[in-house]
Amino acid sequence: MRVLLVAAHPDDGEIGAGGVLALHSMRGDEVFALILTLGERGGNPEERVEEALKGCEILGVKEVFFGDLPDTSVMENLSRAISTIEEIVREFEPDRVYSPSRRDRHQDHVATSMAVDAACKNVKENLKYETPSTLTEFSPQYFVDISKSISRKIEAISAHKSQIRKHRFRIEAIKGLASFRGYQMGVEYAEAFEVRWILRDGP
């Protein structure tokens, strides 16, 4: 399987789908990541890129691409976002794409989700992950047991030292959410996703 993660900022993917991405790489799937902005509103862009590369390396991501969209202005550049995603999709032909949910307080996450839906119409599976800014209306239908990869997820998130210093997120809260999602499904840790669509070749 070929998998594409699309994120608005460095660290979004590790937070929302790090456990699943690690599982994909552990079973031999090809995992690619596209980060639409450099996250410059959250810190030094060079540092943030370095942290993202380190985090993705820990998760086993094969290749990481960065867009040139301005941080906090993805919505205003939606057509560029769509074109950027379409280019990656044409090149790698993923079977599944992960992106943020539209049920999110951060405008960049909402815009990224919209852009993915427009650019990935030919991708068979489209799943939406949750982040710390995801609203309570987030309604997951797809859960993955990440008990075997939770340590990698936390290690990848910990690579974003600039964001930890600025208290942009709390690792214990992210691990707690994974524990809660696991509790919902009767496992130790899980990640939850909204299903935008899944196309199967048969029943």
SEROVO-276567 format. One line per field, with one value per residue: x, y, z of N, C-alpha, C in turn; residue number from 1; chain; residue in three letters. Coordinates in Angstrom, 2 decimals. Example, Ala and Ser with C-alpha at 12.3 -4.5 7.8 and 13.67 -1.06 7.14 Angstrom:
<rs>
n_east: [13.19;12.85]
n_north: [-5.69;-2.25]
n_up: [7.80;7.08]
ca_east: [12.30;13.67]
ca_north: [-4.50;-1.06]
ca_up: [7.80;7.14]
c_east: [13.20;12.90]
c_north: [-3.30;0.03]
c_up: [7.80;7.87]
pos: [1;2]
unit: [A;A]
code: [ALA;SER]
</rs>
This chain:
<rs>
n_east: [0.84;0.43;0.81;-0.29;0.36;-1.10;-0.48;-1.06;0.85;4.23;4.42;1.64;0.90;2.29;1.08;-1.65;-1.75;0.46;0.89;-0.44;0.93;3.46;2.82;2.09;4.61;6.03;4.91;5.72;4.60;4.64;5.26;4.48;4.87;3.32;3.73;2.11;2.78;5.57;5.27;5.92;4.75;4.76;7.33;10.92;11.35;13.30;14.17;11.78;11.31;13.48;12.81;10.44;11.37;12.93;10.97;9.33;11.16;11.53;9.05;9.18;8.66;8.98;9.59;9.57;7.75;7.57;5.29;4.84;3.13;1.76;1.89;-1.01;-2.59;-3.69;-6.29;-6.77;-5.20;-6.18;-6.48;-3.83;-3.00;-4.51;-3.45;-0.79;-1.11;-2.31;-0.20;1.62;0.01;-0.38;2.22;2.86;0.64;-1.12;-2.76;-4.18;-5.10;-4.30;-5.55;-6.26;-9.28;-12.33;-13.76;-12.59;-10.87;-8.80;-8.03;-6.26;-6.14;-8.74;-8.84;-6.83;-7.97;-10.18;-8.83;-7.52;-9.72;-10.62;-8.41;-7.87;-9.65;-9.41;-8.15;-8.44;-9.02;-9.88;-9.11;-9.64;-7.80;-7.51;-6.63;-5.12;-6.70;-9.07;-12.60;-15.33;-17.26;-16.07;-16.34;-15.53;-15.30;-13.59;-11.13;-7.81;-5.72;-3.00;-1.22;1.20;2.78;2.78;4.95;6.73;5.21;5.09;7.81;8.31;6.72;8.02;10.27;9.74;10.89;10.92;8.24;7.38;8.81;7.49;5.08;3.07;1.75;0.84;2.51;1.65;-1.09;-1.71;-0.95;-2.75;-5.17;-4.89;-4.96;-7.58;-9.05;-8.26;-9.41;-12.09;-12.33;-11.48;-8.76;-5.26;-4.06;-5.19;-5.79;-8.09;-10.30;-12.13;-14.14;-13.94;-14.27;-14.30;-13.33;-13.91;-12.79;-14.45;-17.09]
n_north: [-1.20;2.27;5.24;8.50;11.24;14.30;17.45;20.56;21.90;21.47;18.89;18.36;15.93;13.92;14.18;13.66;11.27;9.71;7.19;5.39;5.86;4.89;2.18;1.54;1.81;-0.13;-2.47;-2.52;-0.80;1.96;5.17;8.54;12.07;15.24;18.52;21.46;24.09;25.88;26.31;28.78;30.72;29.64;29.50;29.38;28.77;27.11;25.54;24.26;22.76;21.00;19.63;18.40;16.69;14.97;13.89;12.56;10.74;9.06;7.83;6.34;7.42;7.62;9.73;13.26;16.14;19.66;22.33;25.70;27.43;30.20;30.24;30.03;31.01;29.26;28.87;31.20;30.68;28.50;27.32;27.03;25.24;22.98;22.43;21.84;19.49;17.84;17.50;15.89;13.64;12.76;11.98;9.93;8.30;7.43;4.96;5.52;8.41;10.59;13.28;16.46;16.90;18.50;19.45;21.42;23.90;25.37;27.35;26.69;23.91;23.19;24.21;22.66;20.12;20.48;21.00;18.57;16.86;17.85;17.45;14.76;13.01;10.66;8.94;6.03;5.74;7.94;9.44;11.18;12.80;13.59;16.54;18.60;20.89;20.02;19.97;19.19;18.06;16.24;13.12;10.05;7.10;5.10;3.20;2.59;0.26;1.28;0.34;-1.01;0.86;3.22;4.22;5.04;7.04;8.95;9.47;10.63;12.93;14.19;15.08;17.59;19.92;22.72;23.42;22.17;23.58;26.00;25.36;24.53;22.19;19.38;16.56;14.57;14.93;14.27;11.59;10.76;11.12;9.14;6.96;7.19;6.83;4.24;2.99;3.31;1.39;-0.96;-1.55;-0.86;1.57;3.81;5.33;7.61;8.12;10.05;8.90;9.95;8.98;5.59;3.45;0.30;-2.56;-4.66;-6.32]
n_up: [0.00;-0.72;0.96;1.75;3.75;4.50;5.76;7.43;8.90;10.21;12.56;12.80;11.53;12.96;15.44;14.87;13.35;13.83;15.06;13.37;10.95;11.63;11.96;9.34;8.03;9.41;8.50;5.93;4.06;1.73;2.73;2.43;2.96;2.90;3.70;3.96;4.74;6.22;8.84;9.94;11.54;13.97;14.84;14.16;10.76;9.54;11.66;12.27;9.97;10.11;12.46;11.64;9.63;11.19;12.91;11.04;10.02;12.22;12.24;9.98;7.50;4.05;2.27;2.49;1.70;1.22;1.04;-0.24;0.98;2.84;6.36;8.36;6.33;4.48;3.55;2.09;-0.02;-1.39;-3.95;-4.75;-2.81;-3.50;-6.04;-5.35;-3.83;-5.75;-7.54;-6.09;-5.69;-8.32;-8.90;-7.04;-6.68;-4.39;-2.31;-0.10;1.76;4.40;6.27;7.96;9.92;8.88;10.93;12.86;14.77;13.72;11.02;8.96;9.09;8.39;5.77;4.58;4.74;3.03;0.62;0.18;-0.24;-2.67;-4.33;-4.26;-5.47;-6.91;-5.23;-3.37;-0.63;1.93;4.78;7.89;10.38;13.94;15.81;18.42;18.15;17.14;16.95;19.23;17.72;16.08;14.64;14.80;12.79;12.29;13.70;14.85;16.32;18.05;19.88;19.58;18.41;19.80;21.25;19.28;18.08;20.18;20.44;17.95;18.06;20.13;18.86;18.00;19.36;19.56;19.63;21.91;23.82;23.63;24.60;22.85;22.53;24.60;25.48;27.22;27.15;24.51;24.48;26.35;24.98;23.02;24.70;25.66;23.26;22.77;25.00;24.35;22.39;23.48;23.62;24.34;23.32;20.79;17.56;16.13;13.37;11.01;8.37;5.20;2.61;1.39;-1.09;-2.31;-4.19;-4.22;-2.30]
ca_east: [0.00;1.10;0.06;0.11;-0.08;-1.09;-0.60;-0.91;2.05;5.08;3.91;0.24;0.80;2.74;0.07;-2.93;-1.69;1.80;0.84;-0.84;2.02;4.49;2.34;2.22;6.01;6.45;4.44;6.32;3.93;5.38;4.61;4.98;4.24;3.32;3.42;1.81;3.48;6.76;4.94;6.74;4.09;4.99;8.75;11.88;10.96;14.36;14.11;10.56;11.53;14.40;12.04;9.50;12.13;13.31;9.77;8.91;12.15;11.21;7.85;9.44;8.19;9.99;9.97;8.78;7.71;7.06;4.72;5.32;1.99;2.00;1.26;-2.29;-3.28;-3.94;-7.61;-6.66;-4.41;-6.74;-6.20;-2.42;-2.93;-5.05;-2.46;0.36;-1.49;-2.52;1.11;2.14;-0.86;-0.05;3.55;2.99;-0.57;-1.38;-3.99;-4.88;-4.61;-4.69;-5.49;-7.03;-10.74;-12.93;-14.31;-11.38;-10.87;-7.70;-8.44;-5.36;-6.52;-9.98;-8.50;-6.07;-8.94;-10.93;-7.93;-7.32;-10.93;-10.68;-7.25;-7.68;-10.88;-9.09;-7.54;-9.53;-9.36;-9.65;-9.38;-9.37;-7.29;-7.82;-5.51;-5.57;-7.70;-10.27;-13.79;-16.02;-18.12;-15.31;-17.13;-14.76;-15.91;-12.51;-10.15;-6.67;-4.96;-1.60;-0.49;2.55;3.53;2.61;6.26;7.26;4.41;5.54;9.18;8.24;6.19;9.07;11.27;9.34;11.30;10.56;6.84;7.28;9.30;6.48;3.85;2.07;0.98;1.32;2.65;0.82;-2.47;-1.82;-0.93;-4.02;-6.21;-4.70;-5.44;-9.04;-9.54;-8.07;-10.43;-13.36;-12.33;-11.05;-7.33;-4.50;-3.96;-5.75;-6.04;-9.44;-10.38;-13.38;-14.06;-14.52;-14.77;-13.49;-13.79;-13.39;-12.97;-15.52;-17.74]
ca_north: [0.00;3.56;6.11;9.91;12.12;15.72;18.25;22.01;22.37;20.47;18.27;17.94;14.52;13.08;14.25;13.07;9.95;9.15;5.77;4.67;5.95;3.95;0.83;1.38;1.58;-1.39;-3.62;-2.44;0.15;3.17;6.32;9.85;13.17;16.58;19.55;22.58;25.30;25.64;26.59;29.92;31.51;28.95;29.44;29.47;27.76;26.12;24.62;23.47;21.77;19.99;18.81;17.58;15.62;14.03;13.18;11.65;9.66;8.14;7.09;5.52;8.07;7.45;11.01;14.38;17.29;20.88;23.33;27.06;28.25;30.95;29.73;30.66;31.56;28.21;29.09;32.27;30.12;27.16;26.76;26.60;24.03;21.88;22.12;21.21;18.12;17.10;17.15;14.75;12.50;12.25;11.35;8.74;7.48;6.76;4.21;6.12;9.73;11.07;14.74;16.91;16.96;19.84;19.85;21.88;25.34;26.03;27.56;25.97;22.51;23.10;24.42;21.49;19.05;20.80;20.85;17.13;16.29;18.28;16.96;13.31;12.31;9.34;8.13;5.15;5.86;9.29;9.43;12.45;12.62;14.65;17.28;19.29;21.92;19.41;20.27;18.04;17.46;15.18;11.90;8.98;5.81;4.17;3.22;1.70;-0.08;1.70;-0.06;-1.43;1.98;4.44;4.75;5.76;8.26;9.90;9.86;11.54;14.21;14.78;15.70;18.98;20.55;24.14;23.54;21.77;24.73;27.06;24.79;24.47;20.99;18.62;15.16;13.72;15.05;13.51;10.18;10.52;10.96;7.81;6.02;7.27;6.17;2.82;2.58;3.20;0.22;-2.14;-1.80;0.06;2.87;3.82;6.59;7.64;8.83;10.16;8.36;10.81;7.93;4.40;2.72;-1.06;-3.23;-5.63;-6.21]
ca_up: [0.00;-0.73;1.86;1.76;4.83;4.18;6.97;7.23;9.59;10.86;13.80;12.71;11.15;14.06;16.49;14.47;12.72;14.00;15.37;12.15;9.98;12.07;11.64;7.89;7.67;10.03;7.69;4.61;3.17;1.38;3.36;2.00;3.69;2.32;4.69;3.07;5.17;7.04;10.24;10.37;12.58;15.23;15.18;13.07;9.76;9.33;12.80;12.17;8.91;10.66;13.41;10.87;8.99;12.24;13.34;9.98;9.96;13.31;11.88;8.80;6.28;3.00;1.69;3.00;0.80;1.84;0.17;0.02;1.37;4.07;7.58;8.75;5.16;3.49;2.95;1.09;-1.11;-1.53;-5.27;-4.72;-1.99;-4.31;-7.09;-4.71;-3.48;-7.00;-8.11;-5.33;-5.96;-9.66;-8.90;-6.18;-6.78;-3.11;-2.12;1.05;2.17;5.73;6.39;9.12;9.82;8.70;12.23;13.53;15.02;13.02;9.63;8.05;9.09;7.61;4.36;4.12;4.55;1.81;-0.53;-0.03;-0.84;-4.07;-5.09;-4.11;-5.87;-7.44;-4.18;-2.95;0.79;2.42;6.22;8.56;11.74;14.90;16.39;19.64;17.86;16.60;17.73;19.83;16.70;15.42;14.79;14.16;12.47;11.97;14.78;14.64;17.53;17.90;21.09;19.21;17.83;20.59;21.65;18.11;17.95;21.20;20.09;16.80;18.55;20.97;17.99;17.78;20.62;19.58;19.99;23.31;24.60;23.59;25.15;21.79;22.82;25.75;25.09;28.08;26.68;23.27;24.86;27.04;23.96;22.44;25.71;25.65;22.05;22.99;25.97;23.63;21.51;24.20;23.47;25.19;22.65;19.44;16.88;15.58;12.10;10.27;7.01;4.16;1.72;1.13;-2.27;-2.39;-5.47;-4.05;-0.99]
c_east: [0.88;0.21;0.61;-0.49;-0.03;-1.35;-0.46;0.42;2.94;4.46;2.46;0.11;1.20;1.69;-1.18;-2.87;-0.34;1.82;0.52;0.28;3.14;4.08;2.44;3.66;6.52;6.02;4.91;5.61;4.85;4.61;5.29;4.24;4.38;2.87;3.29;2.51;4.72;6.50;5.66;6.07;4.29;6.45;9.63;11.59;12.02;14.36;12.89;10.66;12.42;13.66;11.08;10.21;12.53;12.10;9.31;9.88;11.86;10.02;8.05;8.91;9.31;10.50;9.02;8.89;7.10;6.48;5.26;4.17;2.29;1.21;0.10;-3.06;-3.53;-5.28;-7.55;-5.88;-4.88;-6.42;-4.75;-2.26;-3.41;-4.04;-1.24;0.08;-1.66;-1.20;1.71;1.32;-0.58;1.27;3.56;1.77;-0.86;-2.71;-4.84;-4.26;-5.17;-4.56;-6.34;-8.54;-11.19;-13.52;-13.15;-11.44;-9.79;-8.03;-7.54;-5.71;-7.77;-9.67;-7.73;-7.00;-9.74;-10.09;-7.69;-8.53;-11.03;-9.59;-7.16;-8.90;-10.61;-8.34;-8.65;-9.96;-8.94;-10.09;-8.91;-8.94;-7.67;-6.54;-6.00;-6.63;-8.97;-11.44;-14.44;-16.94;-17.40;-16.00;-16.45;-15.57;-14.86;-11.44;-9.04;-5.95;-3.49;-0.76;0.96;3.40;3.41;3.95;6.90;6.51;4.91;6.96;9.18;7.71;7.26;10.18;10.97;9.62;10.90;9.11;6.59;7.73;8.25;5.12;2.72;1.20;1.60;1.33;1.76;-0.65;-2.69;-1.82;-2.23;-5.17;-6.11;-5.18;-6.97;-9.63;-9.35;-9.12;-11.78;-13.47;-11.80;-9.61;-6.58;-4.44;-4.54;-5.73;-7.39;-9.48;-11.83;-13.15;-14.72;-15.07;-13.78;-14.12;-13.11;-13.64;-14.09;-16.12;-16.80]
c_north: [1.25;4.56;7.53;10.61;13.54;16.50;19.72;22.49;21.20;20.13;17.82;16.44;13.58;13.03;13.47;11.64;9.27;7.66;4.93;4.70;4.98;2.52;0.55;1.03;0.26;-2.60;-3.52;-1.54;1.33;4.37;7.60;10.92;14.46;17.56;20.87;23.88;24.91;25.93;27.79;30.79;30.87;28.85;29.57;28.39;26.71;25.07;23.70;22.40;20.64;19.06;17.89;16.42;14.55;13.21;12.16;10.48;8.61;7.26;6.20;6.10;8.05;8.78;12.08;15.55;18.48;21.79;24.70;28.00;28.99;30.37;30.64;31.22;30.51;28.43;30.15;31.80;28.70;26.54;26.29;25.33;22.83;21.46;21.40;19.75;17.28;16.65;15.93;13.50;11.91;11.49;10.01;7.83;6.72;6.01;4.82;7.47;10.05;12.60;15.18;16.86;18.39;20.35;20.27;23.40;26.08;26.13;26.83;24.49;22.30;23.22;23.23;20.32;19.25;20.57;19.38;16.50;16.64;17.63;15.45;12.50;10.90;8.45;7.31;5.35;7.23;9.35;10.73;12.22;13.80;15.26;17.96;20.36;21.35;19.66;19.00;17.37;16.37;13.85;10.73;7.71;4.72;4.31;2.23;1.50;0.29;1.33;-0.44;-0.27;3.27;5.05;5.52;7.07;9.33;10.37;10.86;12.91;14.94;15.42;17.18;19.81;22.02;24.33;23.12;22.91;25.83;26.59;24.78;23.22;20.30;17.14;14.26;13.78;14.24;12.01;9.82;10.33;9.58;6.73;6.01;6.58;4.66;2.25;2.40;1.89;-1.04;-2.53;-0.75;1.47;2.75;5.24;6.49;8.52;8.94;9.60;9.34;9.93;6.77;3.68;1.37;-1.62;-4.26;-5.49;-6.57]
c_up: [0.00;0.01;1.78;2.97;4.31;5.47;6.62;7.77;10.00;12.22;13.72;12.46;12.26;15.17;16.10;13.98;12.88;14.27;14.15;11.11;10.34;11.75;10.15;7.52;8.23;9.20;6.24;3.62;2.87;1.91;2.91;2.80;2.91;3.39;3.94;3.45;5.97;8.51;10.81;11.43;13.96;15.62;13.95;12.03;9.50;10.44;12.69;11.07;9.41;11.62;12.68;10.19;10.00;12.68;12.31;9.82;11.03;12.95;10.65;7.51;5.24;2.45;2.19;2.03;1.54;0.77;0.52;0.38;2.67;5.25;7.98;7.56;4.08;2.79;1.85;-0.14;-1.45;-2.89;-5.37;-3.91;-2.78;-5.36;-6.53;-4.38;-4.74;-7.62;-7.42;-5.62;-7.33;-9.67;-8.18;-6.17;-5.48;-3.12;-1.00;1.36;3.55;5.73;7.57;8.85;9.53;10.01;13.14;13.68;14.25;11.54;8.64;7.97;8.24;6.12;3.79;3.85;3.27;0.56;-0.85;-0.70;-2.33;-4.92;-5.15;-4.52;-6.39;-6.44;-3.52;-1.49;1.31;3.88;6.86;10.01;12.64;15.44;17.67;19.39;17.24;17.53;18.26;18.82;15.89;15.70;14.10;13.93;12.27;13.04;14.47;15.96;17.31;19.13;20.77;18.68;18.63;20.98;20.50;17.91;18.92;20.90;18.93;17.21;19.36;20.14;17.76;19.05;20.69;20.02;21.43;24.21;24.69;24.11;24.12;21.92;24.01;25.38;25.94;27.67;25.41;23.56;25.57;26.06;23.31;23.41;25.74;24.43;22.15;23.93;25.28;22.85;22.19;23.99;24.30;24.59;21.24;18.88;16.18;14.33;11.64;8.87;6.06;3.05;1.68;-0.06;-2.31;-3.79;-5.43;-2.66;0.15]
pos: [1;2;3;4;5;6;7;8;9;10;11;12;13;14;15;16;17;18;19;20;21;22;23;24;25;26;27;28;29;30;31;32;33;34;35;36;37;38;39;40;41;42;43;44;45;46;47;48;49;50;51;52;53;54;55;56;57;58;59;60;61;62;63;64;65;66;67;68;69;70;71;72;73;74;75;76;77;78;79;80;81;82;83;84;85;86;87;88;89;90;91;92;93;94;95;96;97;98;99;100;101;102;103;104;105;106;107;108;109;110;111;112;113;114;115;116;117;118;119;120;121;122;123;124;125;126;127;128;129;130;131;132;133;134;135;136;137;138;139;140;141;142;143;144;145;146;147;148;149;150;151;152;153;154;155;156;157;158;159;160;161;162;163;164;165;166;167;168;169;170;171;172;173;174;175;176;177;178;179;180;181;182;183;184;185;186;187;188;189;190;191;192;193;194;195;196;197;198;199;200;201;202;203]
unit: [A;A;A;A;A;A;A;A;A;A;A;A;A;A;A;A;A;A;A;A;A;A;A;A;A;A;A;A;A;A;A;A;A;A;A;A;A;A;A;A;A;A;A;A;A;A;A;A;A;A;A;A;A;A;A;A;A;A;A;A;A;A;A;A;A;A;A;A;A;A;A;A;A;A;A;A;A;A;A;A;A;A;A;A;A;A;A;A;A;A;A;A;A;A;A;A;A;A;A;A;A;A;A;A;A;A;A;A;A;A;A;A;A;A;A;A;A;A;A;A;A;A;A;A;A;A;A;A;A;A;A;A;A;A;A;A;A;A;A;A;A;A;A;A;A;A;A;A;A;A;A;A;A;A;A;A;A;A;A;A;A;A;A;A;A;A;A;A;A;A;A;A;A;A;A;A;A;A;A;A;A;A;A;A;A;A;A;A;A;A;A;A;A;A;A;A;A;A;A;A;A;A;A]
code: [MET;ARG;VAL;LEU;LEU;VAL;ALA;ALA;HIS;PRO;ASP;ASP;GLY;GLU;ILE;GLY;ALA;GLY;GLY;VAL;LEU;ALA;LEU;HIS;SER;MET;ARG;GLY;ASP;GLU;VAL;PHE;ALA;LEU;ILE;LEU;THR;LEU;GLY;GLU;ARG;GLY;GLY;ASN;PRO;GLU;GLU;ARG;VAL;GLU;GLU;ALA;LEU;LYS;GLY;CYS;GLU;ILE;LEU;GLY;VAL;LYS;GLU;VAL;PHE;PHE;GLY;ASP;LEU;PRO;ASP;THR;SER;VAL;MET;GLU;ASN;LEU;SER;ARG;ALA;ILE;SER;THR;ILE;GLU;GLU;ILE;VAL;ARG;GLU;PHE;GLU;PRO;ASP;ARG;VAL;TYR;SER;PRO;SER;ARG;ARG;ASP;ARG;HIS;GLN;ASP;HIS;VAL;ALA;THR;SER;MET;ALA;VAL;ASP;ALA;ALA;CYS;LYS;ASN;VAL;LYS;GLU;ASN;LEU;LYS;TYR;GLU;THR;PRO;SER;THR;LEU;THR;GLU;PHE;SER;PRO;GLN;TYR;PHE;VAL;ASP;ILE;SER;LYS;SER;ILE;SER;ARG;LYS;ILE;GLU;ALA;ILE;SER;ALA;HIS;LYS;SER;GLN;ILE;ARG;LYS;HIS;ARG;PHE;ARG;ILE;GLU;ALA;ILE;LYS;GLY;LEU;ALA;SER;PHE;ARG;GLY;TYR;GLN;MET;GLY;VAL;GLU;TYR;ALA;GLU;ALA;PHE;GLU;VAL;ARG;TRP;ILE;LEU;ARG;ASP;GLY;PRO]
</rs>
